[in-house]
Amino acid sequence: MDKVIEWFEQRRGRVSYSMINRNGASSYDCSSSIYHALIYAGILPQGFRIGNTETEFVDLPKFGFQRIEADANGYIPTQRGDIFIWGKQGYTNGAGGHTGIYLDSDNIIHCSYGYNGIHTDNHDWLAGINGVQDLTIFRYTGKPQNAPAPQPQPEAIDDVINIGSHFKFPQALQVAEVNINDGRRELKIDALCPRGFTWAENGVPADWAVKVDGDGYKVDGEINASDWVKINGAFVALEVVQNDGLWFAKIKRDGIDVWVELTPVTEIPAGDNGTIVENRPTPPAEPEIKEEQPEIREEPKPEVKEEIPEVREEKSEIKEEKPELKEEPMENKPQVEIKINERKFTDKEIKMLEDLQKEAVKNIGDTEYEPRISEKAKTTVYFIADLGILVNMLIATICVILIPNATKEILAISGAIATAFAGLKPIFKLGAKK
């Protein structure tokens, strides 16, 4: 264990504390520093996953550590190289626990959040100010021990996955690759291992999964890359570790262990069957709706006979006999020549006509026309005609100025009105003496 302590001493004052960047080389957290120191000392094999305080309960006994129990007085005789864990098994994930290594029976070296790095302290003093209730000590003997199986603890369903938690994968997951591993088809699902995937630890057996469609219903056919699947059933977290900022749980089915990242899971109570993939339901046949129309019975109405007296109108038949006209074609009609005044005037009749004509001409020449309109009326009409022409011209001029787009129409109307007024003068002049 001196090599383990050497690893801590080399980095004291040179690294910081981080639960996100916990794998070095410049920062670690309490549990990752223990794992890196054990790998450096050769106690854990190279490439071994970096666990946490919770997985130490399982991993340390497998690699030669023995759990040291307290005596009857509750005292544990500690010594150099002992590894301590604060917290009850099953509840030490995250900030719920702490771990480090003893330098001697009283003092420890550890990577601490409070000191932001590796620091040495008196164990009992530090445990006292932190209110530690549960303490577990592991001592290296070099002989592998059978670690007791972690006992599931009853807990609230709060989606915080601890060892013994039950959970399921509720949503559909997309397959990135398909590979044959140990003689079986396995699936690489990026959502279950976003970083650091290996087929040995993270390949999901294909028979754990069910191929689904876009709505999550089961479809037939072999699972291939880019298909969507759901993982049937429920699982129990056998181990829980943090690695590269991600939390992983180890699950087992049919003797096959798989490490899965915990983001896609949902915690469920013990006894829950988990995810069950169903076939797409057959849509029910729509029932035939028969529209029943009520039968309307029309009651017979009593027959009412209205007796109308028969009126007989006797009309005398008048037959107008019209002569039947038969129109014969023009070709068949005889041509009739109409002759007017076929008789010739006598000399006496011609002289009478000439005398009548001469008398009419003489009467017209000697006749005088009597004026029918007085001079006053004629003057009034002449004045009105002249005034009307002037007013018409004035109105036309104003309209042309105000409505230039209608000049043609205005002049036409004005001309008609002026002509009408001007026509009054010759009309009234007819009353003058010839």
C-alpha positions as CSV (number, residue, x, y, z in Angstrom):
1,M,0.0,0.0,0.0
2,D,3.0,2.3,0.2
3,K,2.8,2.7,-3.6
4,V,-0.8,3.8,-3.2
5,I,0.2,6.4,-0.7
6,E,3.1,7.4,-3.0
7,W,0.7,8.2,-5.7
8,F,-1.2,10.6,-3.4
9,E,2.0,12.2,-2.1
10,Q,3.3,12.9,-5.6
11,R,0.1,14.9,-6.4
12,R,-0.5,16.7,-3.2
13,G,-0.7,20.5,-3.9
14,R,-0.6,19.8,-7.7
15,V,-4.1,18.8,-8.6
16,S,-7.6,20.2,-7.9
17,Y,-10.9,18.6,-7.0
18,S,-13.6,17.9,-9.6
19,M,-16.4,15.5,-9.9
20,I,-16.8,16.3,-13.6
21,N,-13.2,16.1,-14.7
22,R,-12.3,13.3,-12.2
23,N,-9.9,11.2,-14.3
24,G,-6.8,13.5,-14.2
25,A,-4.3,14.4,-14.9
26,S,-4.9,17.8,-13.2
27,S,-8.1,17.0,-11.3
28,Y,-9.7,14.1,-9.4
29,D,-12.4,13.4,-6.8
30,C,-12.1,11.3,-3.7
31,S,-13.1,7.9,-5.2
32,S,-11.4,8.3,-8.6
33,S,-8.1,9.2,-6.8
34,I,-8.4,5.9,-4.9
35,Y,-8.9,3.9,-8.1
36,H,-6.1,5.6,-10.0
37,A,-3.7,5.0,-7.0
38,L,-4.7,1.3,-6.8
39,I,-4.0,1.0,-10.6
40,Y,-0.7,2.8,-10.2
41,A,0.3,0.3,-7.4
42,G,-0.7,-2.7,-9.5
43,I,-3.5,-3.8,-7.2
44,L,-6.1,-3.1,-9.9
45,P,-5.3,-4.1,-13.5
46,Q,-4.5,-1.5,-16.1
47,G,-7.6,-0.2,-17.9
48,F,-9.8,-1.1,-15.0
49,R,-12.9,1.2,-15.0
50,I,-12.8,4.1,-12.5
51,G,-15.5,3.5,-10.0
52,N,-16.9,5.5,-7.1
53,T,-17.4,5.1,-3.3
54,E,-20.4,2.8,-3.9
55,T,-18.5,0.4,-6.2
56,E,-15.6,0.3,-3.7
57,F,-17.8,-1.9,-1.5
58,V,-17.9,-4.5,-4.4
59,D,-14.5,-4.0,-6.1
60,L,-12.1,-3.9,-3.1
61,P,-13.0,-7.4,-1.7
62,K,-12.5,-8.8,-5.2
63,F,-8.9,-7.6,-5.3
64,G,-7.5,-8.6,-1.9
65,F,-9.1,-6.2,0.6
66,Q,-10.8,-7.4,3.8
67,R,-13.5,-5.5,5.6
68,I,-12.5,-4.7,9.2
69,E,-15.3,-4.8,11.7
70,A,-15.6,-2.7,14.8
71,D,-15.1,-4.3,18.3
72,A,-17.8,-4.5,21.0
73,N,-17.1,-0.9,21.9
74,G,-17.5,0.3,18.3
75,Y,-13.7,0.9,17.9
76,I,-11.8,0.0,14.7
77,P,-8.0,-0.4,15.1
78,T,-6.9,1.3,11.9
79,Q,-3.4,1.2,10.4
80,R,-1.3,2.6,7.5
81,G,-2.8,1.7,4.1
82,D,-6.4,1.1,5.3
83,I,-9.0,2.6,3.0
84,F,-12.0,4.3,4.7
85,I,-15.5,4.9,3.3
86,W,-17.9,7.3,4.9
87,G,-21.6,6.5,4.4
88,K,-23.9,3.5,4.3
89,Q,-23.6,1.1,1.5
90,G,-26.2,1.9,-1.2
91,Y,-26.3,5.6,-0.3
92,T,-22.8,6.9,-1.0
93,N,-23.1,8.0,-4.6
94,G,-22.2,11.6,-5.4
95,A,-21.7,13.8,-2.4
96,G,-23.4,11.2,-0.1
97,G,-20.1,9.5,0.7
98,H,-16.3,10.1,1.0
99,T,-13.2,8.0,0.9
100,G,-9.4,8.2,1.4
101,I,-6.4,6.2,2.8
102,Y,-4.8,6.1,6.3
103,L,-1.2,7.3,6.6
104,D,-1.1,5.9,10.2
105,S,-3.6,4.9,12.8
106,D,-5.0,8.5,13.1
107,N,-4.2,10.6,10.0
108,I,-5.5,10.3,6.5
109,I,-4.6,11.6,3.0
110,H,-7.6,12.2,0.6
111,C,-8.8,14.3,-2.3
112,S,-11.2,16.8,-0.8
113,Y,-13.7,19.2,-2.1
114,G,-13.2,21.4,1.0
115,Y,-9.5,21.8,0.2
116,N,-9.9,21.7,-3.6
117,G,-7.2,19.0,-3.9
118,I,-5.2,16.3,-2.0
119,H,-4.8,17.1,1.7
120,T,-3.9,15.3,5.0
121,D,-6.0,15.5,8.2
122,N,-6.7,13.8,11.5
123,H,-9.5,11.4,10.6
124,D,-11.5,11.5,13.9
125,W,-11.5,15.4,13.9
126,L,-12.6,15.6,10.3
127,A,-15.2,12.9,10.7
128,G,-16.6,14.7,13.8
129,I,-17.0,18.1,12.1
130,N,-18.7,16.4,9.2
131,G,-21.1,14.4,11.4
132,V,-20.1,11.0,10.0
133,Q,-22.4,8.2,11.3
134,D,-21.3,5.2,9.2
135,L,-17.7,4.2,8.7
136,T,-16.3,1.2,6.7
137,I,-12.6,0.2,6.7
138,F,-11.0,-2.1,4.1
139,R,-7.5,-3.5,4.7
140,Y,-5.4,-5.0,1.9
141,T,-4.4,-8.7,2.5
142,G,-3.7,-9.7,-1.0
143,K,-6.4,-12.5,-0.8
144,P,-9.6,-11.9,-2.9
145,Q,-12.7,-12.0,-0.7
146,N,-16.3,-12.8,-1.7
147,A,-17.9,-9.5,-1.4
148,P,-21.4,-9.6,0.1
149,A,-24.1,-8.8,-2.4
150,P,-25.4,-5.3,-1.8
151,Q,-28.8,-5.4,-0.1
152,P,-31.4,-3.3,-1.8
153,Q,-32.7,-0.6,0.5
154,P,-36.2,0.6,0.4
155,E,-36.2,4.1,-1.0
156,A,-38.5,6.7,-2.6
157,I,-38.8,6.6,-6.3
158,D,-36.9,9.8,-7.1
159,D,-35.0,8.9,-10.3
160,V,-31.7,8.8,-8.3
161,I,-30.3,5.4,-9.2
162,N,-28.3,3.7,-6.5
163,I,-27.2,0.1,-6.1
164,G,-30.4,-2.0,-5.9
165,S,-32.6,0.6,-7.6
166,H,-35.1,-0.8,-10.1
167,F,-35.5,1.0,-13.4
168,K,-36.6,0.6,-17.0
169,F,-35.9,2.1,-20.5
170,P,-39.2,3.7,-21.4
171,Q,-38.4,5.4,-24.7
172,A,-37.3,4.1,-28.1
173,L,-33.5,4.1,-28.8
174,Q,-31.7,4.1,-32.1
175,V,-29.2,1.4,-33.0
176,A,-25.8,2.8,-34.2
177,E,-24.1,-0.6,-35.1
178,V,-24.7,-4.3,-34.9
179,N,-21.9,-6.8,-34.2
180,I,-21.3,-10.4,-33.4
181,N,-19.8,-10.7,-29.9
182,D,-19.2,-14.0,-28.1
183,G,-21.3,-15.7,-30.7
184,R,-24.4,-13.4,-30.2
185,R,-25.7,-10.4,-32.0
186,E,-25.2,-7.2,-29.9
187,L,-26.3,-3.6,-30.4
188,K,-24.3,-0.5,-30.0
189,I,-26.8,2.2,-28.7
190,D,-25.1,5.6,-28.3
191,A,-27.7,6.8,-25.8
192,L,-26.7,4.0,-23.5
193,C,-22.9,4.8,-23.8
194,P,-22.2,8.2,-25.2
195,R,-18.4,7.9,-24.7
196,G,-15.9,5.1,-24.3
197,F,-18.0,2.3,-25.8
198,T,-16.6,-1.2,-25.9
199,W,-18.4,-4.3,-27.1
200,A,-17.1,-6.2,-24.0
201,E,-18.9,-3.9,-21.5
202,N,-21.5,-1.9,-23.4
203,G,-22.9,-4.1,-26.2
204,V,-26.6,-4.8,-25.6
205,P,-27.7,-8.3,-26.6
206,A,-30.1,-8.1,-29.5
207,D,-32.6,-10.4,-27.9
208,W,-33.1,-7.9,-25.1
209,A,-34.5,-5.4,-27.6
210,V,-37.6,-5.2,-29.7
211,K,-37.8,-3.5,-33.1
212,V,-40.4,-0.7,-33.1
213,D,-41.9,1.8,-35.5
214,G,-42.0,5.6,-35.2
215,D,-44.9,5.4,-32.7
216,G,-43.1,2.8,-30.5
217,Y,-45.2,-0.2,-31.6
218,K,-43.6,-3.6,-32.3
219,V,-42.7,-4.4,-35.9
220,D,-41.4,-7.7,-37.3
221,G,-37.9,-8.2,-38.8
222,E,-34.3,-8.4,-37.8
223,I,-32.7,-5.4,-36.0
224,N,-30.2,-3.6,-38.1
225,A,-28.2,-0.4,-37.8
226,S,-30.3,2.8,-37.8
227,D,-33.4,0.8,-36.6
228,W,-35.3,2.0,-33.5
229,V,-35.7,-0.4,-30.6
230,K,-37.1,-0.6,-27.1
231,I,-35.6,-2.7,-24.3
232,N,-38.1,-4.9,-22.7
233,G,-38.6,-5.4,-19.0
234,A,-37.1,-4.1,-15.8
235,F,-33.6,-4.1,-14.4
236,V,-31.7,-3.7,-11.1
237,A,-28.6,-1.7,-10.7
238,L,-26.0,-4.1,-9.5
239,E,-23.2,-1.5,-9.4
240,V,-23.2,2.3,-10.0
241,V,-20.2,4.2,-11.0
242,Q,-19.3,7.6,-12.4
243,N,-17.0,7.7,-15.4
244,D,-15.9,10.7,-17.4
245,G,-18.7,12.8,-16.0
246,L,-21.4,10.2,-16.7
247,W,-23.2,7.8,-14.3
248,F,-23.3,4.1,-15.3
249,A,-25.0,1.1,-13.8
250,K,-24.2,-2.6,-14.3
251,I,-27.2,-4.7,-15.2
252,K,-27.5,-8.4,-15.8
253,R,-29.9,-10.6,-17.7
254,D,-29.4,-14.3,-18.7
255,G,-25.9,-14.2,-17.2
256,I,-24.7,-11.3,-19.3
257,D,-23.5,-8.1,-17.7
258,V,-23.8,-4.8,-19.5
259,W,-22.9,-1.3,-18.3
260,V,-25.4,1.4,-19.4
261,E,-25.5,5.1,-18.9
262,L,-28.3,6.2,-16.6
263,T,-29.7,9.3,-18.4
264,P,-32.4,7.4,-20.5
265,V,-33.7,5.3,-17.5
266,T,-36.7,5.8,-15.3
267,E,-36.8,4.5,-11.8
268,I,-39.6,2.1,-10.9
269,P,-40.8,0.3,-7.8
270,A,-39.7,-3.3,-7.1
271,G,-42.2,-5.7,-8.8
272,D,-42.9,-3.4,-11.7
273,N,-42.7,-5.2,-15.0
274,G,-41.0,-2.3,-16.7
275,T,-41.2,-1.6,-20.4
276,I,-43.6,-3.8,-22.4
277,V,-43.6,-3.4,-26.1
278,E,-47.0,-3.9,-27.7
279,N,-48.3,-4.5,-31.2
280,R,-50.1,-1.7,-32.9
281,P,-53.7,-2.1,-32.0
282,T,-56.1,-2.9,-34.8
283,P,-58.5,0.0,-35.2
284,P,-62.0,-1.1,-34.2
285,A,-64.5,-1.4,-37.0
286,E,-66.8,1.5,-37.1
287,P,-70.4,0.3,-36.2
288,E,-72.9,0.7,-39.0
289,I,-75.3,3.4,-37.9
290,K,-78.8,3.0,-39.2
291,E,-80.8,6.1,-39.1
292,E,-84.3,5.1,-38.1
293,Q,-86.8,7.5,-39.3
294,P,-90.1,7.5,-37.3
295,E,-93.0,6.2,-39.3
296,I,-95.4,9.0,-39.8
297,R,-99.0,7.9,-40.2
298,E,-101.3,10.4,-41.7
299,E,-104.8,10.0,-40.4
300,P,-107.4,10.0,-43.1
301,K,-109.3,13.2,-43.2
302,P,-113.1,13.1,-43.5
303,E,-114.1,13.5,-47.1
304,V,-116.0,16.7,-47.5
305,K,-118.1,16.9,-50.7
306,E,-119.0,20.3,-51.7
307,E,-122.1,20.3,-53.9
308,I,-121.9,23.0,-56.5
309,P,-125.1,23.6,-58.3
310,E,-124.7,22.9,-61.9
311,V,-125.2,25.9,-64.0
312,R,-126.0,25.3,-67.6
313,E,-125.3,28.2,-69.8
314,E,-127.0,28.1,-73.1
315,K,-125.3,30.0,-75.8
316,S,-126.8,30.6,-79.0
317,E,-124.4,29.5,-81.6
318,I,-123.9,32.3,-84.1
319,K,-122.2,31.3,-87.2
320,E,-120.8,34.1,-89.2
321,E,-120.4,33.1,-92.6
322,K,-117.4,34.6,-94.2
323,P,-116.9,34.5,-97.9
324,E,-114.2,32.1,-98.7
325,L,-111.3,33.9,-100.4
326,K,-109.2,31.9,-102.6
327,E,-106.0,33.5,-103.6
328,E,-104.8,32.5,-106.9
329,P,-101.2,32.7,-107.9
330,M,-100.2,35.9,-109.6
331,E,-99.3,34.0,-112.7
332,N,-102.9,32.8,-113.1
333,K,-104.5,36.3,-112.5
334,P,-105.5,38.3,-115.5
335,Q,-103.7,41.7,-115.9
336,V,-106.3,44.5,-115.3
337,E,-105.3,47.9,-116.6
338,I,-106.7,50.8,-114.4
339,K,-107.6,53.9,-116.4
340,I,-108.3,57.3,-114.7
341,N,-110.4,60.0,-116.4
342,E,-110.5,58.1,-119.5
343,R,-113.0,60.7,-120.7
344,K,-111.4,63.8,-122.2
345,F,-112.4,67.3,-120.9
346,T,-114.5,69.4,-123.2
347,D,-113.5,72.9,-124.3
348,K,-116.0,74.4,-121.9
349,E,-114.7,72.5,-118.9
350,I,-111.1,73.5,-119.7
351,K,-112.1,77.2,-119.8
352,M,-113.9,77.0,-116.4
353,L,-110.7,75.7,-114.8
354,E,-108.5,78.4,-116.3
355,D,-110.9,81.1,-115.0
356,L,-110.8,79.6,-111.4
357,Q,-107.1,79.6,-111.4
358,K,-106.9,83.3,-112.4
359,E,-109.3,84.3,-109.7
360,A,-107.3,82.5,-107.0
361,V,-104.1,84.2,-108.0
362,K,-105.7,87.6,-108.0
363,N,-107.2,87.1,-104.5
364,I,-103.7,86.1,-103.0
365,G,-102.1,89.2,-104.5
366,D,-104.6,91.6,-103.1
367,T,-104.8,90.0,-99.6
368,E,-103.0,91.8,-96.6
369,Y,-101.8,89.9,-93.5
370,E,-103.1,91.2,-90.2
371,P,-100.4,91.4,-87.4
372,R,-101.2,88.8,-84.7
373,I,-98.5,89.9,-82.1
374,S,-98.3,93.4,-80.6
375,E,-95.2,95.4,-80.9
376,K,-94.7,95.3,-77.1
377,A,-94.8,91.5,-77.1
378,K,-92.3,91.3,-80.0
379,T,-89.9,93.7,-78.2
380,T,-90.1,91.7,-75.0
381,V,-89.3,88.5,-76.9
382,Y,-86.4,90.0,-78.7
383,F,-85.0,91.3,-75.4
384,I,-85.4,87.9,-73.7
385,A,-83.7,86.1,-76.7
386,D,-80.7,88.5,-76.6
387,L,-80.4,88.2,-72.8
388,G,-80.6,84.4,-72.9
389,I,-77.8,84.2,-75.5
390,L,-75.5,86.4,-73.3
391,V,-76.3,84.5,-70.1
392,N,-75.8,81.2,-71.9
393,M,-72.3,82.3,-73.1
394,L,-71.3,83.5,-69.6
395,I,-72.4,80.2,-68.0
396,A,-70.6,78.2,-70.7
397,T,-67.3,80.1,-70.1
398,I,-67.5,79.5,-66.3
399,C,-68.2,75.8,-66.8
400,V,-65.2,75.4,-69.2
401,I,-62.9,77.0,-66.6
402,L,-64.2,74.8,-63.7
403,I,-64.6,71.6,-65.7
404,P,-61.9,71.7,-68.4
405,N,-62.3,67.9,-69.1
406,A,-65.9,68.5,-70.3
407,T,-65.2,71.4,-72.6
408,K,-66.5,69.6,-75.7
409,E,-69.8,68.7,-74.0
410,I,-70.3,72.1,-72.5
411,L,-69.8,73.9,-75.8
412,A,-72.2,71.5,-77.5
413,I,-75.0,72.2,-75.0
414,S,-74.3,75.9,-75.0
415,G,-74.5,76.1,-78.8
416,A,-77.8,74.3,-78.7
417,I,-79.3,76.7,-76.2
418,A,-77.9,79.8,-78.1
419,T,-79.5,78.4,-81.3
420,A,-82.8,78.0,-79.5
421,F,-82.8,81.6,-78.3
422,A,-81.7,82.9,-81.7
423,G,-84.5,81.1,-83.4
424,L,-87.1,83.1,-81.6
425,K,-86.5,86.2,-83.7
426,P,-87.4,84.9,-87.2
427,I,-90.4,83.1,-85.7
428,F,-91.9,86.3,-84.4
429,K,-91.0,88.3,-87.6
430,L,-93.6,86.2,-89.5
431,G,-96.3,88.4,-88.0
432,A,-95.1,91.5,-89.9
433,K,-96.9,92.9,-93.0
434,K,-95.8,91.3,-96.2
